């Protein structure tokens, strides 16, 4: 999924080498994505689910590690600034698609998140044409964190919570009488935050374009 950005200047020094400890962590996280997806979708039984959960949880929880290493060692690189957010998007995409394929999420969830990303990709293209670069917002980081926690719980299938008993529909797991993993509620909150952050992104982008030379 695409990270939404806000109109703020990025003043940290950026290096152009790819050789750093932080980038090594980023590359390891990137390689874990297809491995996780294969184990989740292609595996069978509880051991496969547990293995998929461990891989996903490690890749997700070390999101902060490469950034911290880069900043503390003054080795922020252009490679890391591009690939690190990409890894987060791939983790979210592989998680939501994988959970749909194994029957843990209804179809509308990946559809909403993918359509949102298509919209943000188009927005990034428009901003690029105006030579505008917008740094990551707090709302975007919070959305990513909530969704990663939710997907991790759904992959593990734990902890289980009773359903609300309001609507028995396969399109709204958790609202019926069947017990569900607590992660479904994180997923719902993450979707709401995601849509809200996209709206915030639109506002910031329009202001940035209006203030750019030649903007309307």
C-alpha beads as a LAMMPS data file, in Angstrom:
LAMMPS data file: protein, C-alpha beads

216 atoms
215 bonds

1 atom types
1 bond types

-500.0 500.0 xlo xhi
-500.0 500.0 ylo yhi
-500.0 500.0 zlo zhi

Masses

1 110.0

Atoms # bond

1 1 1 0.000 0.000 0.000
2 1 1 1.113 3.577 -0.695
3 1 1 2.145 5.806 2.206
4 1 1 0.274 9.111 2.318
5 1 1 2.385 12.230 2.710
6 1 1 1.933 15.770 4.014
7 1 1 3.403 19.047 2.805
8 1 1 6.483 19.403 4.987
9 1 1 10.124 19.791 3.960
10 1 1 12.491 16.915 4.672
11 1 1 15.734 18.378 6.042
12 1 1 17.697 15.255 7.037
13 1 1 20.920 14.539 5.162
14 1 1 20.449 11.815 2.552
15 1 1 23.299 9.655 1.246
16 1 1 23.288 7.856 -2.102
17 1 1 25.099 4.655 -1.148
18 1 1 23.208 1.397 -0.581
19 1 1 25.854 -0.111 1.689
20 1 1 24.686 0.342 5.282
21 1 1 23.428 -1.752 8.166
22 1 1 20.010 -0.097 7.946
23 1 1 19.659 -1.022 4.272
24 1 1 20.685 -4.606 5.069
25 1 1 17.804 -4.811 7.558
26 1 1 15.475 -3.350 4.926
27 1 1 16.576 -5.918 2.328
28 1 1 16.076 -8.789 4.790
29 1 1 12.572 -7.512 5.518
30 1 1 11.886 -7.321 1.780
31 1 1 12.992 -10.926 1.246
32 1 1 10.698 -12.071 4.053
33 1 1 7.570 -10.879 2.204
34 1 1 7.361 -13.571 -0.520
35 1 1 8.529 -16.186 1.988
36 1 1 5.680 -15.240 4.329
37 1 1 3.092 -15.260 1.528
38 1 1 4.166 -18.698 0.312
39 1 1 3.997 -20.175 3.809
40 1 1 0.604 -18.606 4.560
41 1 1 -1.153 -19.487 1.293
42 1 1 0.673 -22.678 0.349
43 1 1 1.049 -24.229 3.789
44 1 1 -1.416 -26.410 5.633
45 1 1 -2.190 -26.859 9.300
46 1 1 -1.462 -24.932 12.469
47 1 1 2.310 -25.139 12.095
48 1 1 2.185 -23.300 8.779
49 1 1 -0.048 -20.605 10.245
50 1 1 2.300 -20.232 13.201
51 1 1 5.333 -20.030 10.910
52 1 1 3.587 -17.446 8.726
53 1 1 2.683 -15.429 11.818
54 1 1 6.265 -15.463 13.117
55 1 1 7.688 -14.355 9.759
56 1 1 5.088 -11.618 9.374
57 1 1 5.408 -10.402 12.966
58 1 1 9.202 -10.186 12.722
59 1 1 9.075 -8.328 9.402
60 1 1 6.402 -5.947 10.724
61 1 1 7.918 -5.323 14.166
62 1 1 11.348 -4.479 12.759
63 1 1 9.848 -1.673 10.664
64 1 1 11.230 0.875 13.119
65 1 1 14.649 -0.794 13.393
66 1 1 16.146 0.169 10.035
67 1 1 14.928 3.735 10.401
68 1 1 16.372 4.045 13.904
69 1 1 19.721 2.619 12.799
70 1 1 19.873 4.958 9.799
71 1 1 19.096 8.070 11.842
72 1 1 21.314 7.228 14.819
73 1 1 24.296 6.384 12.602
74 1 1 23.651 9.230 10.153
75 1 1 23.325 6.763 7.274
76 1 1 19.942 7.757 5.865
77 1 1 20.095 6.817 2.181
78 1 1 17.965 7.448 -0.880
79 1 1 17.692 3.671 -1.274
80 1 1 16.287 3.299 2.245
81 1 1 13.857 6.193 1.860
82 1 1 12.396 4.516 -1.234
83 1 1 12.562 0.815 -0.329
84 1 1 11.608 0.952 3.364
85 1 1 8.094 2.370 2.722
86 1 1 7.790 -0.064 -0.196
87 1 1 8.414 -2.995 2.163
88 1 1 5.617 -1.753 4.440
89 1 1 3.261 -1.533 1.468
90 1 1 4.211 -5.034 0.311
91 1 1 3.716 -6.392 3.835
92 1 1 0.238 -4.894 3.981
93 1 1 -0.639 -6.045 0.468
94 1 1 0.614 -9.599 0.986
95 1 1 -1.146 -9.731 4.360
96 1 1 -4.547 -8.563 3.159
97 1 1 -4.486 -10.670 -0.034
98 1 1 -3.203 -13.743 1.802
99 1 1 -5.859 -13.430 4.516
100 1 1 -8.547 -13.147 1.851
101 1 1 -7.243 -16.227 0.023
102 1 1 -7.337 -18.340 3.190
103 1 1 -10.832 -17.093 4.058
104 1 1 -10.032 -14.823 6.997
105 1 1 -11.155 -11.573 5.338
106 1 1 -14.099 -10.747 3.069
107 1 1 -13.385 -9.530 -0.461
108 1 1 -14.380 -5.909 0.188
109 1 1 -11.436 -5.384 2.582
110 1 1 -8.634 -5.947 0.032
111 1 1 -10.714 -4.152 -2.610
112 1 1 -11.026 -1.003 -0.469
113 1 1 -7.345 -1.001 0.482
114 1 1 -6.145 -1.675 -3.063
115 1 1 -8.413 1.002 -4.564
116 1 1 -7.144 3.451 -1.968
117 1 1 -3.588 2.688 -2.989
118 1 1 -4.375 3.081 -6.666
119 1 1 -5.819 6.491 -5.840
120 1 1 -2.717 7.455 -3.836
121 1 1 -0.433 6.220 -6.604
122 1 1 -2.260 8.493 -9.024
123 1 1 -1.920 11.333 -6.518
124 1 1 1.815 10.687 -6.242
125 1 1 2.058 10.806 -10.049
126 1 1 0.254 14.164 -10.140
127 1 1 2.514 15.563 -7.418
128 1 1 5.596 14.307 -9.254
129 1 1 4.509 16.256 -12.325
130 1 1 4.479 19.384 -10.129
131 1 1 7.841 18.387 -8.601
132 1 1 6.306 18.184 -5.145
133 1 1 7.553 15.661 -2.561
134 1 1 5.430 15.274 0.568
135 1 1 6.877 13.494 3.651
136 1 1 5.033 10.757 5.551
137 1 1 2.287 11.919 7.918
138 1 1 1.569 10.656 11.422
139 1 1 -1.838 9.428 10.194
140 1 1 -0.118 7.280 7.573
141 1 1 2.262 5.742 10.112
142 1 1 -0.587 5.046 12.546
143 1 1 -2.671 3.417 9.795
144 1 1 0.203 1.132 8.835
145 1 1 0.860 0.133 12.457
146 1 1 -2.806 -0.652 13.193
147 1 1 -3.213 -2.740 10.035
148 1 1 0.008 -4.672 10.666
149 1 1 -1.131 -5.520 14.208
150 1 1 -4.559 -6.552 12.937
151 1 1 -3.216 -8.739 10.140
152 1 1 -0.715 -10.384 12.508
153 1 1 -3.544 -11.334 14.871
154 1 1 -5.677 -12.669 12.020
155 1 1 -2.785 -14.754 10.702
156 1 1 -2.254 -16.271 14.133
157 1 1 -6.014 -16.619 14.742
158 1 1 -5.459 -15.370 18.266
159 1 1 -6.652 -13.952 20.607
160 1 1 -10.229 -15.045 19.984
161 1 1 -13.127 -12.777 20.900
162 1 1 -16.880 -13.482 20.867
163 1 1 -18.882 -11.944 18.037
164 1 1 -21.254 -9.065 18.696
165 1 1 -24.305 -11.057 17.563
166 1 1 -25.671 -8.124 15.567
167 1 1 -25.492 -9.180 11.907
168 1 1 -24.771 -12.701 10.671
169 1 1 -22.983 -11.953 7.416
170 1 1 -19.773 -13.265 5.907
171 1 1 -19.080 -9.721 4.748
172 1 1 -18.819 -8.469 8.337
173 1 1 -16.910 -10.996 10.468
174 1 1 -17.129 -10.160 14.145
175 1 1 -20.597 -8.648 13.926
176 1 1 -22.276 -12.069 13.973
177 1 1 -22.387 -14.687 16.685
178 1 1 -19.206 -16.522 15.698
179 1 1 -15.987 -15.900 17.611
180 1 1 -13.260 -14.091 15.676
181 1 1 -9.636 -13.127 16.126
182 1 1 -9.281 -9.712 17.771
183 1 1 -7.327 -8.591 14.728
184 1 1 -10.536 -8.108 12.737
185 1 1 -11.343 -5.063 14.858
186 1 1 -7.869 -3.639 14.243
187 1 1 -8.493 -4.223 10.545
188 1 1 -11.777 -2.287 10.680
189 1 1 -10.115 0.583 12.557
190 1 1 -7.193 0.508 10.118
191 1 1 -9.549 0.730 7.142
192 1 1 -11.313 3.734 8.673
193 1 1 -7.961 5.397 9.388
194 1 1 -6.785 4.536 5.888
195 1 1 -9.727 6.257 4.208
196 1 1 -9.411 9.227 6.562
197 1 1 -5.661 9.514 5.869
198 1 1 -6.337 9.409 2.122
199 1 1 -8.732 12.326 2.543
200 1 1 -6.068 14.190 4.546
201 1 1 -3.542 13.431 1.814
202 1 1 -5.904 14.919 -0.777
203 1 1 -6.234 18.148 1.207
204 1 1 -2.464 18.506 1.674
205 1 1 -1.809 17.677 -1.973
206 1 1 -4.306 20.245 -3.260
207 1 1 -2.803 22.934 -1.019
208 1 1 0.708 22.026 -2.147
209 1 1 -0.258 22.154 -5.832
210 1 1 -2.113 25.454 -5.366
211 1 1 0.983 26.942 -3.720
212 1 1 3.386 25.627 -6.355
213 1 1 4.571 27.828 -9.250
214 1 1 1.872 27.624 -11.885
215 1 1 -0.598 26.053 -9.443
216 1 1 -4.246 26.936 -9.657

Bonds

1 1 1 2
2 1 2 3
3 1 3 4
4 1 4 5
5 1 5 6
6 1 6 7
7 1 7 8
8 1 8 9
9 1 9 10
10 1 10 11
11 1 11 12
12 1 12 13
13 1 13 14
14 1 14 15
15 1 15 16
16 1 16 17
17 1 17 18
18 1 18 19
19 1 19 20
20 1 20 21
21 1 21 22
22 1 22 23
23 1 23 24
24 1 24 25
25 1 25 26
26 1 26 27
27 1 27 28
28 1 28 29
29 1 29 30
30 1 30 31
31 1 31 32
32 1 32 33
33 1 33 34
34 1 34 35
35 1 35 36
36 1 36 37
37 1 37 38
38 1 38 39
39 1 39 40
40 1 40 41
41 1 41 42
42 1 42 43
43 1 43 44
44 1 44 45
45 1 45 46
46 1 46 47
47 1 47 48
48 1 48 49
49 1 49 50
50 1 50 51
51 1 51 52
52 1 52 53
53 1 53 54
54 1 54 55
55 1 55 56
56 1 56 57
57 1 57 58
58 1 58 59
59 1 59 60
60 1 60 61
61 1 61 62
62 1 62 63
63 1 63 64
64 1 64 65
65 1 65 66
66 1 66 67
67 1 67 68
68 1 68 69
69 1 69 70
70 1 70 71
71 1 71 72
72 1 72 73
73 1 73 74
74 1 74 75
75 1 75 76
76 1 76 77
77 1 77 78
78 1 78 79
79 1 79 80
80 1 80 81
81 1 81 82
82 1 82 83
83 1 83 84
84 1 84 85
85 1 85 86
86 1 86 87
87 1 87 88
88 1 88 89
89 1 89 90
90 1 90 91
91 1 91 92
92 1 92 93
93 1 93 94
94 1 94 95
95 1 95 96
96 1 96 97
97 1 97 98
98 1 98 99
99 1 99 100
100 1 100 101
101 1 101 102
102 1 102 103
103 1 103 104
104 1 104 105
105 1 105 106
106 1 106 107
107 1 107 108
108 1 108 109
109 1 109 110
110 1 110 111
111 1 111 112
112 1 112 113
113 1 113 114
114 1 114 115
115 1 115 116
116 1 116 117
117 1 117 118
118 1 118 119
119 1 119 120
120 1 120 121
121 1 121 122
122 1 122 123
123 1 123 124
124 1 124 125
125 1 125 126
126 1 126 127
127 1 127 128
128 1 128 129
129 1 129 130
130 1 130 131
131 1 131 132
132 1 132 133
133 1 133 134
134 1 134 135
135 1 135 136
136 1 136 137
137 1 137 138
138 1 138 139
139 1 139 140
140 1 140 141
141 1 141 142
142 1 142 143
143 1 143 144
144 1 144 145
145 1 145 146
146 1 146 147
147 1 147 148
148 1 148 149
149 1 149 150
150 1 150 151
151 1 151 152
152 1 152 153
153 1 153 154
154 1 154 155
155 1 155 156
156 1 156 157
157 1 157 158
158 1 158 159
159 1 159 160
160 1 160 161
161 1 161 162
162 1 162 163
163 1 163 164
164 1 164 165
165 1 165 166
166 1 166 167
167 1 167 168
168 1 168 169
169 1 169 170
170 1 170 171
171 1 171 172
172 1 172 173
173 1 173 174
174 1 174 175
175 1 175 176
176 1 176 177
177 1 177 178
178 1 178 179
179 1 179 180
180 1 180 181
181 1 181 182
182 1 182 183
183 1 183 184
184 1 184 185
185 1 185 186
186 1 186 187
187 1 187 188
188 1 188 189
189 1 189 190
190 1 190 191
191 1 191 192
192 1 192 193
193 1 193 194
194 1 194 195
195 1 195 196
196 1 196 197
197 1 197 198
198 1 198 199
199 1 199 200
200 1 200 201
201 1 201 202
202 1 202 203
203 1 203 204
204 1 204 205
205 1 205 206
206 1 206 207
207 1 207 208
208 1 208 209
209 1 209 210
210 1 210 211
211 1 211 212
212 1 212 213
213 1 213 214
214 1 214 215
215 1 215 216
